[in-house]
Amino acid sequence: MSKIAVATAALLAAGLASAQAADLPYGGSRAPYTVYQPLNAYSWAGPYLGGNLGYAWGSVQNNPTEPSGVAGGVQAGYNWQSGQFVFGLEGDIAISAADDRFASWKFSNPWFGTVRGRVGYSFDNLLVYGTGGLAFGELKGERFGASESHTNAGWTIGAGAEFGLSQNWSAKVEYLYVDLGSSNFGITGVPNSYQFGVVRVGVNYHF
């Protein structure tokens, strides 16, 4: 009987030890690692590259022409994000078909570009922003077969909204008012510059 009792006690002790070991976390007493990440958090931070297409319309200083036409190009930029506030820098360049003729004069804007700061507020994957900075571009004048072109620097200001389609892709709509600096044109005998508005849509790829 004593041998049977000793064997029974040994089996019970082994079973208890096994049950206690099963209750311990895997790998000993260390607690499992858990990652806490906010749900539905869209990030605007980082570099991006994209394209745009829109329509430009405006007027030439000291001339009755009002060049207008389709404009499209590429943009690139970088965003910094602090909470819901987004700060960024963006540069773009576009080819423009804006032109107009009045009597013997014709003016056109073959291309333009901007370098701008952006300040915005994000509602998760919706970003609304204001923007402004440097503008530059070419104004070309023609009269009686003679042509003259000047490339000037000016300024721009505008606003827009951008919608995150996924973490890597976004779509935007934007309005800019652009004032290119004035130059003296020999074919008109007076200073001429081009002021115009442009509305455009675009897509961006975020790296």
C-alpha positions in Angstrom: 0.0 0.0 0.0 2.8 2.4 0.8 4.3 2.0 -2.7 0.9 2.7 -4.3 0.4 5.8 -2.1 3.9 7.1 -3.0 3.3 6.5 -6.8 -0.1 8.3 -6.6 1.3 11.3 -4.8 4.1 11.6 -7.4 1.6 11.5 -10.3 -0.5 14.2 -8.6 2.5 16.4 -8.0 3.6 16.1 -11.7 0.1 17.0 -12.9 0.0 20.1 -10.7 3.4 21.3 -11.9 2.4 20.8 -15.5 -0.8 22.8 -15.0 1.1 25.7 -13.4 3.6 25.7 -16.2 0.8 25.9 -18.8 -0.5 29.1 -17.1 2.8 30.9 -17.6 3.2 33.3 -20.6 5.0 31.9 -23.6 8.8 32.4 -23.1 8.7 32.6 -19.4 7.3 35.4 -17.2 7.7 38.1 -20.0 4.4 39.8 -21.0 3.5 39.7 -24.7 4.4 42.7 -26.8 1.5 44.9 -28.0 1.5 47.7 -30.6 -0.9 50.5 -30.0 -1.8 52.4 -33.2 -4.6 54.9 -33.8 -7.3 53.5 -36.1 -8.2 55.4 -39.4 -5.2 57.8 -39.1 -4.2 59.1 -42.5 -0.7 60.6 -42.8 0.0 63.5 -45.2 3.7 63.6 -44.2 6.4 62.9 -46.7 7.4 63.5 -50.3 5.0 63.3 -53.3 4.9 63.6 -57.1 2.0 64.2 -59.4 0.3 65.8 -62.4 -2.4 68.4 -63.0 -4.7 69.7 -65.8 -6.8 72.8 -65.8 -7.9 76.0 -67.5 -6.3 79.5 -67.3 -7.8 82.8 -68.1 -6.6 86.4 -67.6 -5.7 89.7 -69.1 -2.6 91.6 -70.4 -1.6 94.9 -68.8 -1.9 97.9 -71.1 -3.4 95.7 -73.9 -7.0 94.6 -74.7 -6.1 90.9 -75.2 -7.3 88.3 -72.7 -5.4 85.1 -73.1 -7.1 81.9 -72.0 -6.7 78.2 -72.6 -6.0 74.7 -71.2 -2.9 74.3 -69.0 -1.3 71.2 -67.6 1.9 70.0 -66.0 3.6 68.3 -63.1 4.1 69.1 -59.4 6.3 67.8 -56.6 6.4 68.6 -52.9 7.0 67.6 -49.3 4.6 67.8 -46.3 5.2 68.0 -42.6 2.4 67.1 -40.2 1.8 68.1 -36.6 -1.5 66.7 -35.3 -4.1 67.9 -37.8 -2.0 70.8 -39.1 -0.1 70.1 -42.4 2.8 72.4 -43.6 4.4 71.9 -47.0 6.5 73.2 -49.9 5.4 72.6 -53.5 6.9 73.4 -56.9 5.2 72.9 -60.3 5.6 73.8 -63.9 3.0 73.8 -66.7 2.6 74.2 -70.4 -0.2 76.6 -71.3 -2.3 77.1 -74.4 -3.6 80.5 -73.2 -3.6 83.1 -76.0 -5.8 85.8 -77.5 -5.7 88.2 -80.5 -7.1 91.7 -80.7 -6.7 93.7 -84.0 -3.0 93.4 -84.8 -1.8 92.2 -81.4 -1.6 88.7 -80.1 -0.4 87.7 -76.7 0.2 84.1 -75.3 1.5 82.5 -72.2 3.5 79.3 -73.4 4.4 78.1 -69.9 4.5 79.1 -66.2 5.6 77.7 -62.9 5.3 78.3 -59.2 7.2 77.6 -55.9 4.8 77.8 -53.0 4.3 77.2 -49.3 1.2 75.4 -48.2 -0.6 75.5 -44.8 -3.5 73.2 -44.3 -5.8 71.4 -41.8 -6.6 67.8 -42.2 -9.9 66.0 -41.5 -8.3 62.6 -41.6 -8.0 61.9 -45.3 -9.3 65.4 -46.4 -6.9 68.3 -46.5 -7.9 71.9 -47.0 -5.1 74.4 -47.5 -4.0 77.9 -48.5 -1.0 78.4 -50.6 1.2 81.2 -51.9 4.7 82.1 -53.1 6.8 82.8 -56.2 5.5 82.6 -59.8 7.4 82.8 -63.1 6.6 82.3 -66.7 6.8 83.6 -70.3 4.7 86.2 -72.0 4.9 86.3 -75.8 3.7 89.2 -77.9 3.2 89.3 -81.7 2.4 92.1 -84.1 2.6 92.3 -87.9 4.8 89.2 -88.1 7.2 90.4 -85.4 7.4 88.5 -82.1 8.8 89.3 -78.7 9.1 87.2 -75.5 9.9 88.0 -71.9 10.3 85.6 -68.9 9.4 87.3 -65.7 9.0 86.5 -62.0 5.9 87.5 -60.0 3.7 86.1 -57.2 0.8 83.7 -56.7 -1.8 83.0 -54.0 -4.6 80.4 -53.9 -6.4 77.6 -52.0 -7.3 74.0 -52.6 -8.6 70.7 -51.2 -6.9 67.3 -51.4 -8.6 63.9 -50.8 -6.6 60.8 -49.8 -7.8 57.9 -52.0 -5.4 55.5 -50.3 -2.2 56.0 -48.2 -0.2 56.4 -51.5 -2.7 58.2 -53.8 -4.6 61.5 -53.5 -6.6 63.7 -55.7 -6.9 67.5 -55.5 -8.7 70.6 -56.8 -6.9 73.9 -56.7 -7.3 77.6 -57.6 -4.4 79.9 -58.1 -4.2 83.6 -58.9 -0.9 84.4 -60.7 0.6 87.8 -61.5 3.7 87.6 -63.7 6.0 90.6 -63.5 5.9 93.4 -66.1 8.4 94.0 -69.0 8.7 96.7 -71.6 7.6 95.3 -75.0 9.0 97.0 -78.1 6.0 95.9 -80.2 3.6 97.8 -78.0 5.9 100.6 -76.7 4.5 100.1 -73.1 5.0 97.7 -70.2 3.0 94.5 -70.4 2.4 91.7 -67.9 0.0 88.8 -67.6 -2.4 88.3 -64.7 -4.5 85.2 -64.7 -6.4 82.7 -62.6 -6.1 78.9 -63.1 -8.4 76.2 -61.8 -7.0 72.7 -62.0 -7.4 69.1 -60.8 -4.6 66.8 -60.1 -3.4 63.5 -58.6 -0.4 62.8 -56.4 1.6 59.7 -55.5 2.9 59.8 -51.9 6.2 57.9 -51.3 
